[in-house]
Amino acid sequence: MIKSLTVAISLLSMGLGVSYWEGTGHVFSLRGGDVLTKKDEGARMSSLQVAVKEVDDEDRLNEYNLSPYERHFPMWLLDPWMRKYVDSIPSKENEVCLVHVGKSAGYTVACALGFNAPGCTSQTNPIGLLPSYTTKWSHAGEYDCFDDSAYYLFIVRNPLDRAVSAFNYGKPYTWERARAKHGEKYYQRLKSLYLDCFDTIEQLAAWGLAPGGNATETCKQRAIDAIEGSARFENHLYYNFQYHLEMVPKDARIVTMRTEHLVEDWNTVEAAVGGEDELLGQDQSLIPRINTGSPKNDKYLSDESKVLVCERLCNEIQVYKYILDKSINLNQKQVEESLEELKLSCPVEAAASSCETVLPDITEKLMVNRGYDDNVELDPAGGEISVGRGVHRLPTRKSEQLSN
Ligand SMILES: *[C@@H]1O[C@H](CO)[C@@H](O)[C@H](O)[C@H]1NC(C)=O
């Protein structure tokens, strides 16, 4: 009974298209580029049905297959591709939750882990332990992890590349279609950044971030807020590194795959969870890349603009470094390698250990999206974190401001 209900709900959600695009508490819509074809839907439905198998301990399995997100927000449905129906439950000592920071090859990894993400090219044959251990997935406005998993698998990418990609990805191809499809609120949010202010990331930097930039004061503020993730225009700049880090439980055991070193890191994560060393060897084709963006996207940033965007990404860059540093699968050499790579784009911030602006208090953002009950105190989800203006502890409750 419960089982068929769960399937029914998931199928329904495909039709309705619940999505983080509008986030918790809003009406939903899929992004233009991600629309499923009828054929895809059919394939997905049958794979879902196949995935629900008869097992002895059916109630326990049904319970497990329910979404932590949907339990927390009963009125909202998880994006169907984020739910993986399993027919065996990993033990708590093995359980992995995928936490993908947007525009970092998250769908690519999700497909390889056996999730049915948009754009998965084929039924990949998952190998190793990771696909069976990774049963839940959190991303942006949808936190669908258990809080007691053994590992939180972060997918990260050079913060400057990620920001450029996020800006481009967020811009609709067709404005009127975006409005008709996603509603007025969504449309207005995007319009205020793109149509009203900046068509390209270069314009955002040169007109909006440069001290002598010719954008209006309003647009200048939007440029800052967009890059810092402090106001919501498109989703992936808003749901940033800091958000994803603070979203996972305090003292979470973090394993990380870097977009730039996907196969190498898959191997070390597999080994960290108890699997074989060098499972994939060096064969990059084992993880087919999807959702890689359009060649139409304008990634151009002048050298001066790069400096300006990096400056505004300073806190994000410190959090990125913190995540790499905390990752139990990465050794010192690998962390340094990523820092060297980062220095090519943002030399000052890569070397810095503090920023001009204090790490923002994002308690509100977490409260709305992370799934805390009202009046429940927020743990300092990221634990002690040494970023921003010197070393400080993240606030433990809403009222506690970062006043230093
Ligand atoms: C800023 O200057 C550029 C030319 O350098 C111009 O194309 C653009 O429209 C100007 N933007 C605003 C908001 O005035």
The ligand as an SDF file (V2000), in Angstrom:
LIG
                    3D

 14 14  0  0  0  0  0  0  0  0999 V2000
   27.7740   51.2740  -19.9180 C   0  0  0  0  0  0  0  0  0  0  0  0
   28.6910   51.5570  -20.9410 O   0  0  0  0  0  0  0  0  0  0  0  0
   28.6190   50.7220  -22.0870 C   0  0  0  0  0  0  0  0  0  0  0  0
   29.6630   51.1720  -23.0680 C   0  0  0  0  0  0  0  0  0  0  0  0
   30.9120   51.2010  -22.4840 O   0  0  0  0  0  0  0  0  0  0  0  0
   27.2460   50.7630  -22.7150 C   0  0  0  0  0  0  0  0  0  0  0  0
   27.1610   49.8820  -23.8060 O   0  0  0  0  0  0  0  0  0  0  0  0
   26.2020   50.4050  -21.6810 C   0  0  0  0  0  0  0  0  0  0  0  0
   24.9130   50.5240  -22.2040 O   0  0  0  0  0  0  0  0  0  0  0  0
   26.3480   51.2840  -20.4410 C   0  0  0  0  0  0  0  0  0  0  0  0
   25.4460   50.7690  -19.4180 N   0  0  0  0  0  0  0  0  0  0  0  0
   24.6310   51.5640  -18.7370 C   0  0  0  0  0  0  0  0  0  0  0  0
   23.7750   50.9020  -17.7270 C   0  0  0  0  0  0  0  0  0  0  0  0
   24.5840   52.7580  -18.9310 O   0  0  0  0  0  0  0  0  0  0  0  0
  1  2  1  0
  1 10  1  0
  2  3  1  0
  3  4  1  0
  3  6  1  0
  4  5  1  0
  6  7  1  0
  6  8  1  0
  8  9  1  0
  8 10  1  0
 10 11  1  0
 11 12  1  0
 12 13  1  0
 12 14  2  0
M  END
$$$$
